[in-house]
């Protein structure tokens, strides 16, 4: 067990005490998230293997229980904190699931070979089979064009979810720059990671496509410059995902 998890266990009483200090709406959002995530992750871990997930439906479900539900929880907390979001609650809850999936798919794609080393794959088996690739037989650093085609398709799907993530962010009042920055940093770093993967589809480990610390600093700086302008944020996003859209189109059968 990682040291961080030991540290969490040692401080469990503090965590419980802090949780009890929250109001009923906040506690209900947290409780629902932990309940769904705990049950869902346990279910997927029982069947985890190098065979991957069955199809995109299974991948969607996996992304929901590990990330989408977190987006729903955060939305409940945001709406509780900022009353102007209340009219957008239903739309934001829907977009939050897609937001979470975009981030989680980015993690899955970046960590595919680190997971492989542990004997696990979260890739959708049927999608790769459609391209003529047996995902269980692929190894790190693969130059298999069928694998690359499947990877490109997933990059395009992830980029589409991140488009929803931007829509979600733009529903937040421009004056709430802290909330916007929280979302924008995650979106930008995910887009840049997907671009690194697109540029190097034969990568062999997550470190090969991990964005640098200097790029992270640049993301934070640019976010603070642009976070009040919906038009500039939309333009920046279109420029950022353009290579992914082109890559995905090129990889379609």
Residue pairs with C-beta under 8 A, 6 or more apart in sequence:
8 15
19 27
19 30
20 27
22 30
23 80
25 76
25 80
26 77
26 80
28 76
29 72
29 73
29 76
29 77
29 80
30 73
32 69
32 72
32 73
33 69
33 70
33 72
33 73
36 65
36 69
37 65
37 66
37 69
37 70
39 65
40 61
40 62
40 64
40 65
40 66
40 69
41 65
41 66
43 65
44 62
44 65
48 119
48 120
48 122
49 119
49 120
49 121
50 116
50 119
50 120
50 121
50 135
50 136
51 121
51 125
51 135
51 136
52 121
52 122
52 123
52 124
52 125
52 128
52 135
52 136
53 59
53 62
53 121
53 122
53 123
53 124
53 125
54 124
54 125
54 126
55 124
55 125
55 126
55 127
56 124
56 126
56 127
56 157
58 124
59 105
59 108
59 122
59 123
59 124
60 101
62 104
62 122
63 100
63 101
63 104
63 105
63 108
64 97
64 100
64 101
66 104
67 100
67 101
67 103
67 104
68 96
68 97
68 98
68 99
68 100
68 101
68 104
69 97
69 100
70 100
71 96
71 97
71 99
71 100
72 93
72 96
72 97
74 96
75 89
75 92
75 93
75 96
78 85
78 92
78 172
78 179
79 85
79 86
79 89
79 92
82 172
82 173
82 176
82 179
84 173
85 92
85 171
85 172
85 173
88 171
91 171
92 168
92 171
95 164
95 165
95 167
95 168
95 171
96 168
98 161
98 164
98 165
98 168
99 161
99 162
99 164
99 165
99 168
99 183
101 158
101 161
102 158
102 159
102 160
102 161
102 162
102 164
102 165
102 187
102 190
103 162
103 165
103 186
103 190
105 154
105 157
105 158
105 161
106 158
106 162
106 190
106 193
106 194
108 115
108 122
108 123
109 151
109 154
109 155
109 158
109 193
109 194
109 197
110 193
110 197
110 206
110 209
110 210
111 206
112 121
112 122
112 123
113 140
113 203
113 204
113 205
113 206
114 205
114 206
115 121
115 122
116 139
116 140
121 135
121 136
123 135
123 150
123 154
124 154
125 135
125 136
127 150
127 153
127 154
128 134
128 135
128 146
128 147
128 150
129 135
130 150
130 253
131 146
131 147
131 149
131 150
131 153
131 253
132 146
133 144
133 146
133 147
133 149
133 150
135 147
135 150
138 144
138 147
140 203
140 204
140 205
141 202
141 203
141 204
142 202
143 202
147 201
148 201
148 202
148 251
149 251
149 252
149 253
150 251
151 197
151 201
151 251
152 198
152 201
152 247
152 248
152 250
152 251
153 248
153 251
153 252
155 194
155 197
155 198
155 244
155 247
155 248
156 244
156 245
156 247
156 248
156 249
156 251
157 248
158 190
158 194
158 244
159 191
159 194
159 241
159 244
159 245
159 248
162 187
162 190
162 191
162 194
162 237
162 241
163 237
163 241
165 183
165 186
165 187
165 190
166 187
166 233
166 234
166 237
168 183
169 180
169 183
169 184
169 187
169 233
170 230
170 233
170 234
172 179
172 180
172 183
174 180
174 227
174 228
174 229
174 230
175 228
177 224
177 227
177 228
180 223
180 227
180 228
181 220
181 223
181 224
181 227
184 223
184 226
184 227
184 233
185 219
185 220
185 223
187 237
188 219
188 222
188 223
188 240
189 211
189 216
189 219
191 237
191 240
191 241
191 244
192 211
192 215
192 219
192 240
193 209
193 210
193 211
194 241
194 244
195 240
195 243
195 244
196 209
196 210
196 211
197 203
197 209
198 243
198 244
198 247
199 243
200 208
200 209
203 209
222 236
226 232
226 233
226 236
227 233
